[in-house]
């Protein structure tokens, strides 16, 4: 028996079966490893590495059999001849010397490659490989914490602790944190209200929807005079709970240090290091060390979401009065003041936040810089900071909207379309119950119209109407696009819907006529617009919106610049700080050739305007060009 095995072994070596099999195995392993390593970065389908493994296993016996039967010679491929027993016995066991062959070099190189690929698997095993993404980061969803203290006054901390932990973990390169707005959007309003009664699998479902490998759930307990905060880490892909943490505190003000400590424990467990920057990571720098100030900020956010600006302003300013270094309410006060046209106050709050930009984590730094660029009317800086933010946190529909809005306002239509479409893709991933803002659809539709893609524009408007049925803003812009592309059937349907909406709300005929006139004006049919504006101004000659809209229409289209100026002057006299009235009046002076007066009033209007306006910017640029040519005049006679 032993003799037969020895002869078989000698025959395997003579026929080079072992060498061929070794080369095949080494080459197959290297190929499979390379495919696995590059499939993620190159976005290869998942079936490619699996198919290579199956083909390699299926080919192994075939290669062994063929190498037994055939041999490669200088004369070509030939069938290997069998030897008699006497010839087999004459084959020497060991050759004292033999020359190095090409096949030996290939085998050596394959062996080195296999060793290089195997080394990290054997000696540097990553115990978190299962929860890492293709970019090697660990993606995390932090759910709202459940209040189990039996004290309902702590309910506000359910989202509060979630927000604090998200901020603390976001300052780590090895983690990809889904932001609070995205998580809560995926949960939906019903999910937020009934989170405590949801199935245990609900957090895992949310994490999978947001393509995150880890989900953190947490609870608040009261133990005697102390509070205990717990956090549990779950692998969302297989449901395994792999670590729990708990930290105690004595009062609400301790929650900030409690969450900081918990975040450090989580990062230590996951072997994650903080960003290597000289920025303090403590939450008191990102938020505040005052529980009262933080709760006022959370109340302000709630009022802000309901568009209750007065209550939001009161809560935000109260938070800042308690802690003068609390940055986030300053940023939201910047937004509100801008929306209300209180430009100077908006700039003041943005400036206060910017003074503290180097004392907060990276995420909030980007937020501050983006807001500062907004009030400075620097859209290209704003685009830069928003784009950087989205690279770090790619699931923010709010930031995709802001990016699309800035691109739209700078007439970068293709980029605006891409940003809005990316936001819609994230929305689909978050869940169909999540509603995007109306202007997502109106601005996307208008951007498509500007690029001549009418069918895509109508699809965008109709998608908005599926989410917001009968919304007059969407129908209004759909009508304008239909008029622009001479689709009279769709335009008439939209105009009829707008008329029905206005009449159901009891709008006066003058306002309705002015509203429809603006559709035809924006759609490029000035003759119909003029008819309707004439009706509106005759019915209600002192209505400020009708007068200003009609004045702008007459001046913009060079129909009757003098009459336009006559209409806007009384409004400007009554509201001398209205940048919109100033712009219309300055445009009229420009059309008359009074360049110097036009430049002065348009520059004043620009300084009062809270955010960038492309039409205004271009008009000022044209006047500056004329000034460089010494053509500015206040008489109206210079050209």
C-alpha positions in Angstrom: 0.0 0.0 0.0 2.8 2.4 1.0 4.6 1.5 -2.2 1.5 2.3 -4.3 1.1 5.7 -2.6 4.8 6.5 -3.2 4.4 5.6 -6.9 1.3 7.7 -7.2 3.1 10.7 -5.5 6.0 10.3 -8.0 3.6 10.2 -10.9 1.8 13.4 -9.6 5.2 15.2 -9.6 6.2 13.8 -13.0 3.0 15.0 -14.6 3.4 18.4 -12.8 0.0 18.1 -11.3 1.1 19.6 -8.0 2.8 22.5 -9.6 -0.2 23.3 -11.8 -2.7 23.0 -8.9 -0.5 25.2 -6.7 -0.3 27.9 -9.4 -4.1 27.6 -10.0 -4.9 27.9 -6.3 -2.6 30.8 -5.8 -3.8 32.7 -8.9 -7.5 32.1 -8.0 -7.0 33.3 -4.5 -5.3 36.5 -5.6 -8.0 37.2 -8.2 -10.8 36.6 -5.7 -9.2 38.9 -3.1 -8.6 41.6 -5.6 -12.2 41.4 -6.8 -13.4 41.6 -3.2 -11.2 44.6 -2.5 -12.1 46.7 -5.5 -15.7 45.8 -5.9 -16.8 48.3 -3.2 -14.8 51.4 -4.4 -15.7 50.7 -8.1 -19.3 49.9 -7.3 -19.2 46.4 -8.8 -22.4 44.3 -8.3 -22.3 42.0 -5.3 -22.6 38.9 -7.5 -19.1 39.3 -9.1 -17.0 38.1 -6.2 -19.4 35.3 -5.5 -19.4 34.2 -9.1 -15.5 34.2 -9.1 -15.5 31.9 -6.1 -17.9 29.5 -7.6 -16.0 29.4 -10.9 -12.7 28.9 -9.1 -14.1 25.9 -7.1 -15.7 24.4 -10.1 -12.5 24.7 -12.2 -10.2 23.1 -9.5 -11.0 19.5 -10.3 -11.0 20.2 -14.1 -7.5 21.7 -13.9 -6.2 18.8 -11.9 -7.6 16.3 -14.3 -6.3 18.1 -17.4 -2.8 18.5 -15.9 -2.7 14.7 -15.3 -3.7 13.9 -18.8 -1.9 16.6 -20.8 1.5 18.3 -20.7 2.8 21.5 -22.3 5.9 20.9 -24.4 8.0 23.1 -26.8 6.1 21.2 -29.6 2.7 22.1 -28.1 0.1 20.4 -25.8 0.5 16.6 -25.8 -1.0 13.8 -23.9 1.2 12.6 -21.0 2.5 9.1 -21.6 2.1 6.5 -18.9 5.3 4.8 -17.6 5.9 1.2 -16.7 6.6 0.2 -13.1 10.3 -0.2 -13.9 10.4 3.4 -15.3 8.6 4.8 -12.3 11.1 3.1 -10.0 14.0 4.7 -11.9 12.7 8.3 -11.2 15.0 9.7 -8.6 13.5 10.9 -5.4 15.7 14.0 -5.1 17.6 15.9 -7.6 20.8 17.3 -6.3 20.8 20.2 -8.6 18.3 21.5 -11.2 17.9 24.8 -13.0 15.4 27.4 -12.0 12.3 27.4 -14.2 9.8 30.1 -15.1 7.1 28.1 -13.3 9.1 28.2 -10.1 9.3 32.0 -10.2 5.6 32.3 -10.8 4.8 30.0 -7.9 7.1 32.0 -5.7 5.5 35.3 -6.7 2.0 33.8 -6.1 3.1 32.6 -2.7 4.3 36.1 -1.7 1.0 37.6 -2.9 -1.0 35.1 -1.0 1.0 35.8 2.2 0.5 39.6 1.8 -3.2 39.1 1.4 -3.5 36.6 4.3 -1.4 38.6 6.8 -4.0 41.2 7.8 -6.7 38.5 8.1 -4.6 36.3 10.4 -2.6 38.9 12.5 -4.8 42.0 12.3 -8.4 40.7 12.4 -11.0 43.5 12.4 -13.7 42.5 14.9 -16.0 45.2 13.6 -15.7 44.1 9.9 -19.4 43.1 9.8 -20.6 46.6 10.7 -18.2 48.6 8.6 -19.2 50.2 5.3 -17.3 50.2 2.0 -15.5 53.3 3.1 -14.3 51.5 6.3 -16.4 53.7 8.5 -19.0 52.5 10.9 -22.4 54.0 10.1 -24.6 54.7 13.1 -28.2 55.7 13.8 -29.0 57.1 17.2 -32.6 56.7 18.1 -34.5 59.0 20.6 -34.0 58.0 24.2 -37.0 56.7 26.0 -38.1 58.4 29.2 -38.6 55.6 31.9 -38.4 58.0 34.9 -42.2 58.3 35.3 -41.6 62.1 35.2 -43.2 63.5 32.0 -41.1 66.7 32.3 -38.2 64.7 31.1 -39.9 63.9 27.8 -38.1 66.8 26.1 -34.8 65.0 26.8 -35.9 62.1 24.6 -34.8 64.0 21.5 -32.4 66.1 23.5 -30.1 63.2 24.5 -30.4 61.9 21.0 -29.2 65.2 19.6 -26.4 65.5 22.2 -25.1 62.0 21.5 -25.2 62.5 17.7 -23.2 65.7 18.0 -20.6 64.1 20.3 -20.1 61.1 18.0 -20.1 63.2 14.8 -16.7 64.5 15.7 -15.0 61.2 14.8 -13.5 60.3 11.4 -14.3 56.6 11.8 -18.0 57.1 12.3 -20.7 58.0 9.8 -23.5 59.4 11.9 -27.0 59.9 10.6 -28.2 63.3 11.7 -31.3 63.9 14.0 -33.5 65.4 11.3 -32.9 62.4 9.0 -33.6 59.8 11.7 -36.7 61.5 12.9 -37.9 61.9 9.2 -37.4 58.1 8.7 -39.5 57.5 11.9 -42.3 59.7 10.7 -44.6 61.7 12.9 -46.5 58.6 14.0 -43.2 56.9 14.9 -42.0 59.8 17.0 -45.2 60.0 18.9 -45.5 56.3 19.6 -41.9 55.3 19.7 -42.2 53.8 23.2 -44.9 51.4 22.1 -43.2 50.3 18.9 -41.9 46.8 18.3 -38.3 46.1 19.4 -37.4 45.6 15.7 -38.4 49.2 14.9 -35.0 50.8 15.5 -33.3 48.1 13.4 -35.8 48.8 10.6 -35.0 52.5 10.7 -31.2 51.9 10.6 -31.6 49.5 7.6 -33.7 52.1 5.9 -30.8 54.6 6.4 -28.2 52.1 5.3 -26.5 52.1 8.7 -24.9 49.0 10.2 -25.3 50.1 13.9 -28.2 51.4 15.8 -28.0 52.9 19.3 -31.1 52.9 21.5 -31.2 54.5 25.0 -33.2 54.9 28.1 -33.4 57.3 31.0 -34.0 55.9 34.5 -34.4 57.5 38.0 -32.5 55.6 40.6 -33.1 57.2 44.0 -31.8 60.7 43.7 -29.7 59.9 40.6 -30.4 59.6 36.9 -29.1 56.7 34.9 -28.6 57.0 31.1 -28.1 53.7 29.2 -27.2 53.1 25.6 -27.3 49.8 23.7 -25.4 49.1 20.5 -27.1 46.7 18.0 -25.9 45.3 14.7 -28.8 46.3 12.5 -27.9 43.7 9.9 -28.3 40.6 12.1 -30.0 42.0 15.2 -27.2 41.2 17.5 -26.9 43.4 20.6 -23.2 43.6 21.1 -22.6 46.2 23.8 -24.3 48.2 26.5 -23.2 51.3 28.4 -24.6 53.2 31.4 -23.6 56.5 33.1 -25.1 58.1 36.1 -25.8 61.8 36.9 -27.3 63.7 39.8 -29.2 66.5 37.9 -30.2 67.6 34.5 -27.1 69.8 34.1 -25.1 66.6 34.4 -26.6 65.2 31.1 -24.0 67.0 29.0 -21.0 65.4 30.8 -22.9 62.1 31.0 -23.4 62.0 27.2 -19.8 63.1 26.7 -18.6 60.2 28.8 -20.9 57.8 27.1 -19.7 58.9 23.7 -16.1 58.3 24.8 -17.0 54.8 25.9 -18.7 54.1 22.6 -15.8 55.4 20.6 -13.3 53.5 22.8 -15.3 50.3 22.3 -15.4 50.8 18.6 -11.7 51.7 18.5 -12.6 55.1 17.0 -10.4 58.2 17.5 -11.7 61.8 17.5 -10.7 64.1 14.7 -7.1 65.3 15.0 -8.0 69.0 15.3 -7.4 71.5 18.1 -11.2 71.7 18.7 -12.7 70.9 22.1 -15.1 68.0 21.7 -17.1 68.6 24.9 -20.8 69.2 24.4 -20.7 72.3 26.5 -18.8 73.9 23.6 -21.2 72.5 21.0 -24.3 73.3 23.0 -24.4 74.6 26.5 -23.8 73.5 30.1 -27.2 74.8 31.1 -30.1 72.3 31.0 -32.6 75.3 31.1 -30.9 77.0 28.1 -30.9 73.7 26.2 -34.6 73.1 26.8 -35.5 76.6 25.7 -33.5 75.9 22.5 -35.5 72.7 21.9 -38.7 74.5 22.5 -37.6 77.2 19.9 -36.9 74.4 17.4 -40.4 73.1 17.9 -42.1 76.5 17.5 -39.8 77.2 14.5 -41.0 74.0 12.8 -44.6 75.2 13.2 -43.6 78.6 11.7 -44.6 80.3 15.0 -41.8 82.9 14.6 -42.7 85.0 17.6 -42.7 82.1 20.1 -39.5 80.7 18.4 -37.7 84.1 18.8 -38.7 84.3 22.4 -37.4 80.7 23.2 -34.2 81.2 21.3 -33.4 84.6 22.8 -34.1 83.2 26.3 -31.7 80.3 25.6 -29.0 82.8 24.7 -29.7 85.1 27.7 -29.1 82.1 29.9 -25.9 81.1 28.1 -24.3 83.8 26.0 -22.0 81.3 24.3 -24.8 79.0 23.1 -24.3 79.0 19.3 -27.2 77.0 17.8 -30.1 79.4 18.8 -28.0 82.2 17.3 -28.0 80.4 14.0 -31.7 79.8 14.0 -32.4 83.4 15.0 -30.3 84.3 11.9 -32.7 82.3 9.7 -35.9 83.7 11.3 -34.7 87.4 11.2 -33.8 86.9 7.5 -37.3 85.4 6.8 -38.9 88.4 8.5 -36.8 90.9 6.5 -35.0 92.1 9.6 -31.7 92.0 7.8 -29.5 93.8 10.3 -30.6 91.6 13.2 -30.0 88.5 11.0 -26.4 89.7 10.4 -25.8 90.4 14.1 -26.8 86.9 15.1 -24.7 85.3 12.4 -21.8 87.4 13.5 -22.2 86.3 17.1 -22.2 82.7 16.1 -19.1 83.2 13.8 -17.1 84.7 16.7 -17.3 81.2 18.3 -16.7 79.1 15.2 -13.3 77.8 16.4 -14.8 76.5 19.7 -17.3 74.0 18.3 -17.1 70.6 16.5 -16.7 70.3 12.8 -20.3 69.8 12.0 -21.4 73.0 13.7 -18.4 74.8 12.2 -19.7 74.0 8.7 -23.2 75.1 9.8 -21.9 78.5 11.1 -19.8 79.1 8.0 -22.6 78.3 5.7 -25.0 80.7 7.5 -22.3 83.4 7.5 -21.8 83.0 3.8 -25.6 83.3 3.4 -25.9 86.6 5.2 -22.8 87.9 3.4 -24.6 87.1 0.1 -21.7 84.9 -1.0 -23.4 81.9 -2.7 -20.2 80.3 -3.9 -18.8 80.1 -0.4 -22.2 78.8 0.7 -22.1 76.0 -1.9 -18.6 75.0 -0.7 -19.6 74.6 2.9 -22.8 72.8 2.1 -21.0 70.4 -0.2 -18.4 69.6 2.5 -21.2 69.0 5.0 -22.9 66.6 2.6 -19.7 64.6 2.1 -19.7 64.0 5.9 -23.5 63.6 6.3 -24.9 62.5 3.0 -28.5 61.9 4.2 -29.6 65.4 4.9 -32.5 66.4 2.7 -32.5 69.8 4.3 -28.9 70.5 3.1 -29.7 69.1 -0.4 -32.6 71.5 -0.6 -30.4 74.4 0.5 -27.7 73.5 -2.0 -30.3 73.3 -4.8 -31.8 76.6 -3.7 -28.4 78.3 -3.9 -27.7 76.8 -7.3 -31.1 77.9 -8.5 -30.6 81.4 -7.3 -27.3 81.6 -9.2 -29.0 80.2 -12.4 -26.9 77.0 -12.3 -29.9 75.0 -13.4 -28.1 71.6 -14.0 -26.5 71.7 -10.6 -29.8 72.7 -9.0 -31.5 69.7 -10.6 -28.9 67.3 -9.4 -29.1 68.6 -5.8 -32.9 68.4 -5.7 -32.9 65.0 -7.3 -30.3 63.7 -4.8 -32.5 65.0 -2.0 -35.5 63.2 -3.5 -33.5 59.9 -3.7 -32.7 60.3 0.0 -36.3 60.9 0.8 -37.3 57.7 -1.0 -34.7 55.8 1.1 -36.0 57.4 4.3 -39.5 56.4 3.6 -42.6 57.5 1.6 -44.4 58.9 4.6 -41.7 61.6 4.9 -42.8 64.9 3.3 -40.4 67.2 1.6 -41.1 70.9 1.6 -43.3 72.2 -1.3 -40.5 74.2 -2.8 -38.4 71.1 -3.4 -40.9 70.3 -6.2 -41.5 73.8 -7.4 -37.9 74.8 -7.8 -37.0 71.4 -9.4 -39.8 71.8 -11.9 -38.7 75.4 -12.7 -35.1 74.3 -13.1 -36.2 71.6 -15.5 -38.2 74.3 -17.4 -35.2 76.5 -17.6 -33.2 73.7 -19.3 -36.0 73.1 -21.8 -37.0 69.7 -20.2 -40.7 70.3 -20.1 -41.8 66.7 -19.5 -39.4 66.3 -16.6 -40.7 69.7 -15.2 -44.3 68.4 -15.3 -43.3 65.2 -13.6 -41.7 67.2 -10.8 -44.8 69.3 -10.3 -47.0 66.2 -10.4 -44.8 64.4 -7.9 -45.2 67.5 -5.6 -49.0 67.4 -6.0 -49.0 63.7 -5.1 -47.4 64.7 -1.8 -49.3 68.0 -1.4 -52.6 67.5 -3.3 -54.1 70.7 -4.6 -51.4 72.9 -3.4 -51.8 76.3 -5.1 -48.0 77.1 -5.1 -47.2 74.0 -7.1 -50.2 74.5 -9.5 -49.1 78.1 -9.9 -45.6 77.2 -11.1 -46.9 74.3 -13.2 -49.2 76.8 -15.0 -46.2 79.1 -15.7 -44.2 76.2 -17.2 -47.2 75.1 -19.3 -47.6 78.7 -20.6 -43.9 79.0 -21.3 -44.0 75.8 -23.5 -47.4 76.7 -25.1 -49.2 73.8 -23.6 -52.5 75.6 -23.5 -54.5 72.6 -22.3 -52.4 72.1 -19.1 -52.2 75.8 -18.6 -56.0 76.3 -18.8 -56.5 73.4 -16.3 -54.0 74.9 -13.9 -55.5 78.4 -14.2 -59.0 77.0 -13.5 -57.7 75.3 -10.4 -56.1 78.5 -9.2 -59.3 80.4 -9.7 -61.3 77.8 -7.8 -58.8 77.9 -5.0 -58.8 81.7 -4.8 -62.6 81.9 -4.8 -62.9 79.1 -2.2 -60.7 81.3 0.1 -62.7 84.4 -0.6 -60.1 86.3 -2.5 -61.2 89.6 -4.0 -61.4 89.6 -7.9 -58.6 92.2 -8.0 -56.2 89.9 -6.2 -57.2 86.9 -8.3 -56.7 88.9 -11.5 -53.2 90.0 -10.3 -52.3 86.5 -9.4 -53.2 85.0 -12.8 -51.5 88.0 -14.5 -48.2 87.1 -12.9 -48.6 83.5 -14.3 -48.8 84.9 -17.8 -46.0 87.4 -17.1 -43.6 84.7 -15.9 -44.8 82.4 -18.7 -43.8 84.9 -21.4 -47.2 86.2 -22.5 -47.1 89.9 -21.6 -50.2 90.9 -23.5 -52.5 88.7 -21.5 -50.7 89.7 -18.3 -51.2 93.4 -19.1 -54.9 92.9 -19.6 -55.3 91.2 -16.3 -53.1 93.7 -14.4 -55.2 96.6 -15.9 -58.3 94.9 -14.5 -56.7 94.4 -11.1 -55.5 97.9 -10.7 -58.8 99.3 -11.8 -60.7 97.2 -9.2 -58.2 97.9 -6.4 -55.9 100.8 -7.2 -54.4 101.2 -3.7 -53.6 97.5 -3.0 -49.8 97.5 -2.4 -49.1 94.1 -3.8 -51.1 94.8 -7.0 -49.4 98.2 -7.5 -45.9 96.8 -6.9 -46.4 93.7 -9.1 -47.9 95.9 -11.9 -45.1 98.4 -11.6 -42.4 95.7 -11.8 -44.2 94.2 -14.9 -44.4 97.5 -16.7 -40.7 98.3 -16.1 -39.2 94.9 -16.7 -41.0 94.5 -20.0 -40.3 98.1 -21.2 -44.1 98.5 -21.6 -44.4 101.8 -19.7 -41.5 102.6 -17.5 -42.9 106.1 -16.5 -46.1 104.6 -15.3 -44.3 101.9 -13.4 -42.3 104.5 -11.5 -45.4 106.5 -10.8 -47.0 103.3 -9.3 -44.1 102.4 -7.1 -43.1 105.9 -5.8 -46.0 106.3 -3.3 -45.3 102.8 -1.9 -41.6 103.6 -1.4 -42.4 106.8 0.3 -44.6 104.9 2.8 -42.0 102.1 3.3 -38.6 103.7 2.7 -36.7 100.6 3.9 -38.4 98.1 1.7 -35.6 96.6 -0.5 -38.2 95.2 -2.9 -39.8 98.6 -3.6 -36.3 100.1 -3.9 -35.4 97.4 -6.4 -38.4 98.1 -8.6 -37.9 101.9 -8.4 -34.1 101.5 -9.1 -34.9 99.3 -12.1 -37.1 102.0 -13.5 -34.4 104.6 -13.1 -32.0 102.3 -14.9 -34.4 101.9 -17.8 -34.7 105.7 -18.0 -30.9 106.0 -18.1 -30.5 107.7 -14.7 -27.6 105.4 -13.9 -26.2 107.2 -10.9 -29.5 107.5 -9.1 -30.3 103.9 -10.0 -27.0 102.7 -8.7 -27.3 104.5 -5.4 -30.8 103.2 -4.6 -30.0 99.7 -5.8 -26.9 99.5 -3.7 -28.9 100.6 -0.7 -31.5 98.0 -1.5 -28.7 95.4 -1.8 -27.4 96.2 1.6 -30.9 95.8 3.1 -31.5 92.5 1.3 -31.0 89.5 3.7 -29.8 87.0 1.1 -28.4 86.8 -2.5 -30.6 87.7 -5.4 -29.2 87.1 -8.9 -31.3 89.6 -10.8 -30.4 92.4 -8.3 -26.7 91.3 -8.4 -26.6 91.4 -12.2 -28.2 94.8 -12.4 -25.7 96.3 -10.0 -22.9 94.7 -12.0 -24.1 96.3 -15.2 -24.3 99.7 -13.5 -20.8 99.3 -12.1 -19.6 98.5 -15.7 -21.2 101.7 -16.9 -19.6 103.6 -14.0 -16.2 102.3 -15.0 -16.9 103.8 -18.4 -17.8 107.1 -16.8 -21.3 106.8 -18.1 -23.2 107.2 -14.8 -25.6 110.1 -14.8 -28.4 111.3 -12.6 -30.2 113.2 -15.4 -31.6 110.3 -17.3 -29.9 111.5 -20.5 -26.7 109.5 -20.3 -26.2 106.2 -22.0 
